[in-house]
C-alpha cells in the first residue's frame, strides 16, 4: 500500500512545501474558473462586460440579464482579485 510520504517523495515535494503547493494550485484553479466564467458571458453576449454594462444600464433588464450582469461582474472582480494575489 502506498502512503502519502511515498507520493510526496515521488513528486519531489517536502511536507513543508506541501501546503504552499496546494495553496498555489487552489488559487490557480480559482483564477481559471473565473476566467472561464468571464469568457462564457463574453461569448454569450458577443461583447465585453463594459459594453454589456452600458447596454444593461440603458434599458429595462429582464431577470436573466440582471442575473448575468451580477454573475459576470462578480466573475471579473474575482478574477482580478486572484490574479493580483497570485502575481
N, C-alpha and C positions, 0 to 999 in steps of 0.2 A: 504494500500500500504506500502510495506517495504522500508525503506530508508537505506542509507549507514551506518548511525550510528547504526541502529539495527543489521545489518550484522556484523559490526565490534565488537559490543558487544557480539554477539553470538560466534564469532571467538576468542574472548578474546584478541583483538588487539586494542591498542590505536591508535588514529590518529597520534600520534608522532612516533609510531613504524611502521606504515603502509608503508612508503616509504622504510624503511630498509628491511622489509619483502618482498616487491615486488621486490626490487633490488636483494636480495639474490635468490629469485625464478627465476628471469630472468637470472641471472648468471648461476644457476644450469641447466637451460634449454639450455643455450648455450653450456655448458660443455657436456651435454647428446647428443646434436645434433652432435657435433664434434666427440664424441666417436663413435656414430653410423656410421658416415661417414667413419671414420678410419676402423672400423670393416667391413664395406661393401667392401672396397678395399682389405683388408686382405683376405676376403672370395673370392672375385672375382679372385684374383691372387694367392691365396693359399701360401702367403709369407708375410713377414714383409716389411715395407717400405724400410728398409736398403737393404734387398735382392733385392727388385724390383728396387731400385735406382741403384744398382750395375749392374744389367742386362740392365737397361734402358741406362746407360752411355756407355755400351759396344756395343750397336747395333744401327742401324738406326731405330729410332722410327717412328711409324705411328702417325697420328693425334690423334687417340683415346688414345694411350699410353701416348703421351705427355700431353694431356688434363687431363688424370687420374693422371699423375705424379704431375702436378701443383695443382690439387684439393686435392690430398692426402697429399702433403707437407703442403698446407695451413691448412688442417684439423688438422694435427698433431701439427703444430705450434700454431694454435688457441686453441686446446685442452690444450696444455701445458700452454698457457697464462691464460686461465680461471681457470685451476687447481691451478696455483700459486696464482692468485688473490683471489680465494675462500678459500685458506688454511690459 
